[in-house]
Amino acid sequence: MQRLLLAIPRAIDALTVRLGQAVAWLSLVMVLIGAGNAVLRYLGRFVGHNLSSNAFIEAQWYLFSALFLLGAAWTLQQDRHVRVDVLYGRLSPRARAAIDLAGTVLFLLPFCAFATWVSFPSVAESWRLREVSPDPGGLPRYPVKALVIVAWWLLIAQGVSQLCKHLSALLWPAPAAGEGPG
């Protein structure tokens, strides 16, 4: 049972880490597009033509959205999410695992499921209409809106991984340093 309970998070974590590391590169692309657009805007003033584009601005927004949405599960997996740590750091590993398990079961997973359910009609409508930006030269919006649903699914998967790890820590606590078979 313990082996299965730890195999599930290993598989999910591997996917989350690979996706998170790939998505992290979007920040470089986003910065390059933003810098390139700024250079083109000033160069356009110099040559008397508008070289900038709403597409560049929107591409930058969309990349930021993708970075934020697709990186959320990796942030959770790496335990880099925002945490109000008043007492948590002083607790034993088992007590932290119990709190994290309760938070995952009572808050994270239900909220992600609810957010998926609430978001789906809007995303489906955007895809049905093949929604595009109302700005001149703007980009299609429906692909980036689909990332909202993907992000919730990724968070649910990572939540299941976290749940398995917390449950394992409660059922089979690791021996403290210096303890163990001797």
C-alpha positions as CSV (number, residue, x, y, z in Angstrom):
1,M,0.0,0.0,0.0
2,Q,2.8,2.4,0.9
3,R,4.6,1.7,-2.4
4,L,1.5,2.6,-4.4
5,L,0.8,5.6,-2.2
6,L,4.3,6.9,-3.1
7,A,4.3,5.8,-6.8
8,I,1.3,8.0,-7.6
9,P,3.0,11.2,-6.4
10,R,6.3,10.3,-8.2
11,A,4.5,10.0,-11.5
12,I,2.5,13.2,-11.0
13,D,5.5,15.2,-9.6
14,A,7.7,14.1,-12.6
15,L,5.1,15.5,-15.0
16,T,4.6,18.7,-12.9
17,V,8.3,19.3,-12.7
18,R,8.9,18.8,-16.5
19,L,6.0,21.1,-17.3
20,G,7.0,23.7,-14.8
21,Q,10.6,23.8,-16.0
22,A,9.4,24.1,-19.6
23,V,6.9,26.8,-18.7
24,A,9.6,28.8,-16.9
25,W,11.2,29.5,-20.2
26,L,8.1,31.5,-21.2
27,S,9.3,34.2,-18.9
28,L,12.3,34.7,-21.1
29,V,10.2,34.8,-24.3
30,M,7.8,37.2,-22.5
31,V,10.6,39.6,-21.6
32,L,12.1,39.4,-25.1
33,I,8.7,40.2,-26.7
34,G,8.2,43.1,-24.3
35,A,11.7,44.5,-24.9
36,G,11.4,44.0,-28.7
37,N,8.1,45.7,-28.8
38,A,9.5,48.7,-26.8
39,V,12.5,48.9,-29.2
40,L,10.2,48.8,-32.2
41,R,7.9,51.5,-30.7
42,Y,10.8,53.9,-30.3
43,L,12.4,52.9,-33.6
44,G,9.0,53.5,-35.2
45,R,9.0,57.1,-33.9
46,F,12.5,57.6,-35.4
47,V,11.5,56.3,-38.9
48,G,8.0,57.8,-38.8
49,H,6.1,54.5,-39.0
50,N,4.3,52.4,-36.3
51,L,6.4,49.2,-36.0
52,S,4.7,48.1,-32.8
53,S,1.7,45.9,-32.7
54,N,-1.2,45.0,-30.4
55,A,-0.3,41.4,-31.2
56,F,3.0,41.8,-29.4
57,I,1.3,43.3,-26.3
58,E,-1.3,40.6,-26.3
59,A,1.3,37.9,-26.8
60,Q,3.1,39.2,-23.8
61,W,-0.1,39.1,-21.7
62,Y,-0.9,35.6,-23.0
63,L,2.6,34.3,-22.1
64,F,2.3,35.8,-18.6
65,S,-1.1,34.1,-18.3
66,A,0.4,30.8,-19.4
67,L,3.3,31.2,-17.0
68,F,1.0,31.9,-14.1
69,L,-1.6,29.3,-14.9
70,L,0.7,26.4,-16.0
71,G,3.2,27.2,-13.3
72,A,0.8,27.0,-10.4
73,A,1.0,23.2,-10.0
74,W,4.8,23.3,-10.0
75,T,4.7,26.1,-7.4
76,L,2.6,23.8,-5.2
77,Q,4.8,20.8,-5.8
78,Q,7.9,22.8,-4.9
79,D,6.1,24.2,-1.7
80,R,6.7,27.7,-3.0
81,H,3.1,28.9,-2.6
82,V,2.2,31.7,-0.2
83,R,1.8,30.4,3.3
84,V,0.9,32.3,6.4
85,D,3.4,30.7,8.8
86,V,2.6,31.7,12.3
87,L,2.8,28.3,14.0
88,Y,3.3,25.9,11.1
89,G,7.1,26.0,11.1
90,R,7.2,25.1,14.8
91,L,5.1,22.0,14.4
92,S,6.3,18.4,14.0
93,P,6.4,16.9,10.5
94,R,3.4,14.8,11.3
95,A,1.4,17.8,12.5
96,R,2.3,19.7,9.3
97,A,1.3,16.7,7.2
98,A,-2.1,16.6,9.0
99,I,-2.6,20.3,8.4
100,D,-1.6,20.0,4.8
101,L,-3.8,16.9,4.3
102,A,-6.8,18.7,5.7
103,G,-6.1,21.8,3.6
104,T,-5.8,19.7,0.5
105,V,-9.0,17.7,1.1
106,L,-11.1,20.6,2.5
107,F,-9.9,23.5,0.4
108,L,-7.6,22.8,-2.5
109,L,-9.3,20.0,-4.2
110,P,-12.9,21.2,-3.7
111,F,-11.9,24.7,-4.8
112,C,-10.2,23.5,-7.9
113,A,-13.2,21.3,-8.8
114,F,-15.5,24.2,-8.3
115,A,-13.4,26.6,-10.3
116,T,-13.2,24.1,-13.2
117,W,-17.0,23.7,-13.1
118,V,-17.5,27.5,-13.0
119,S,-14.9,28.3,-15.7
120,F,-15.9,25.6,-18.2
121,P,-19.0,27.4,-19.7
122,S,-17.0,30.6,-20.4
123,V,-14.1,28.7,-21.9
124,A,-16.5,26.5,-24.0
125,E,-18.3,29.6,-25.3
126,S,-15.0,31.2,-26.2
127,W,-14.0,28.2,-28.2
128,R,-17.5,28.0,-29.8
129,L,-17.1,31.6,-31.0
130,R,-13.4,31.3,-31.7
131,E,-13.1,34.5,-29.7
132,V,-10.5,37.0,-30.8
133,S,-9.3,40.2,-29.3
134,P,-11.4,43.3,-30.1
135,D,-8.2,45.3,-30.6
136,P,-6.9,45.9,-34.1
137,G,-4.3,43.3,-34.8
138,G,-5.2,41.3,-31.7
139,L,-4.8,37.6,-31.2
140,P,-7.3,34.8,-30.7
141,R,-8.3,34.6,-27.1
142,Y,-9.9,31.1,-27.0
143,P,-6.6,29.1,-26.7
144,V,-5.3,31.1,-23.7
145,K,-8.7,30.8,-22.1
146,A,-8.5,27.0,-22.3
147,L,-5.4,27.3,-20.1
148,V,-7.7,28.2,-17.2
149,I,-9.2,24.7,-17.3
150,V,-5.9,23.0,-17.9
151,A,-4.4,24.9,-14.9
152,W,-7.2,23.7,-12.6
153,W,-6.7,20.1,-13.8
154,L,-3.0,20.3,-13.2
155,L,-3.6,21.7,-9.7
156,I,-6.1,18.8,-9.0
157,A,-3.5,16.3,-10.2
158,Q,-0.8,17.9,-8.0
159,G,-3.3,18.1,-5.1
160,V,-3.7,14.3,-5.4
161,S,0.0,14.0,-5.3
162,Q,0.3,16.1,-2.3
163,L,-2.6,14.2,-0.6
164,C,-0.8,10.9,-1.2
165,K,2.5,12.3,0.3
166,H,0.7,13.8,3.3
167,L,-1.2,10.6,3.9
168,S,2.0,8.6,3.6
169,A,3.7,10.9,6.1
170,L,0.9,10.3,8.6
171,L,0.6,6.6,8.1
172,W,4.3,5.8,7.9
173,P,6.3,8.7,9.5
174,A,10.0,8.8,8.7
175,P,12.2,8.2,11.6
176,A,13.8,11.2,13.1
177,A,17.5,11.9,12.5
178,G,19.6,9.4,14.5
179,E,16.7,7.0,14.9
180,G,15.9,3.9,12.9
181,P,17.1,0.4,12.6
182,G,20.3,0.1,14.4
